[in-house]
Amino acid sequence: MDETAKAEITERILKTVADLSPKATFRSMYGGTVIEMRAADPKTRVVGVFADTKYVSVEFTKGIILDGPHKVLEGAGKVRRHIKLHGLNDIVTKDCLTLLKQALKSPV
């Protein structure tokens, strides 16, 4: 995946988060962007967006509690789950909007 495609996907996800939750804060960390509900408070972290060489990963801090209607969440850890986005159309086909809404409403 080229850099332009990764930037477009990342920008779309971050804009969606900003639209859904204007109070969310964005912080550059771990080579990507993490979203926290209170600035610089890791305990309120809900989502992270990271560009890999082949995809953009949307990481859900409490992904285990999300109801992914299309069963697209990946990961086998205790709590975190993620989605790999290989193109802009994956944002819709993997129903990122529903998952982001749930994540942003989850208790911190």
C-alpha angles and dihedrals in degrees: 000000000000125000094252092057092047091050092049093051092046092048092049093051093047092047090050090052091048091050093048096044115020091182093059115112127219124215131179109237140145091010094304141051126287123199120217129179091220120037115262092355108126091190088068095050111131109164141016129195119205131175115220125184093264104025148001114256122212107201120201112205093206097026093144090073096049120104103225103193093197096042092237098137113111132197138080102219124119096264117349125088133176144194125218113218115200097175143002091267090062088069088068101031092051091045096234091168093064093046094047091050090052094046093049091051095046117111113263 
